[in-house]
């Protein structure tokens, strides 16, 4: 049994006419092949569980690749920490994919089949970010409530335009685990509104202060908005999300709640008190 854990990206393609069997740029192996072929992979079956629900949230399964042409890029690592191991693998993986795109064509990677850990017999990584939330009932007047929200959004052309774009970023963020991508999606929402036309965080602090009924300086300090903006700047300008792994889930959850309360306020919805735990 290998001492390495393996992380891979698999793509189906019709662009390659001929190819070598494989190329190795340690710790990366690039394989070109025609199916069928089977990979054993882990699958997360739930990202959110209802409070009190003890259901399993991951399992293994066989990934069957049919009779098509594929490229699989595999990174190996001995790191037993799933978080740092994944970061190492994704850095190497994305670098190889970018290099191939520059040398040939990015269309080679247009049809992703799978990205994640590979499992060997009795060895592999099962990772999952799971949230525990209270279940709820859908209100009977939900149709009217949604219509009222749409009417509110349409009252201001500029706000309506910004709300639509924020909604796109918000929905894209929902299935993503805490990561650089999720952080950028969520923070970009706040730069669209209420930080429109500026990179200054003061409008955001004032806007959230109106929502929670507190002084903007208190909001800035207690919600760590300055630190969030600093993390954004470090990510964009220095290429690194400077949030420790131990704090990533909690900070990403706080950022998401800020975005939700901003969106609610734009719809004249009452403050849900979701941020009170930070004051």
Secondary structure by P-SEA (a helix, b strand, c coil): cccbbbbbbbbbbccccccccccccccbbbbbbbccbbbbbcccccccccccccccccbbbbbbbccccbbbbbbbbccccaaaaaaaaaaaaaaaaaaaaaacccccccccccbbbbbcccbbbbbbbbbbbbbbbbbcaaaaaaaaaaaaaaccaaaaaaaaaaaaaaaaaccccccaaaaaaaaaaaaaccccccccaaaaaaaaaaaacccaaaaaaaaaaaaaaaaaaaaaccccccccccaaaaaaaaaaaaaaaaaaaaacccccccccccc
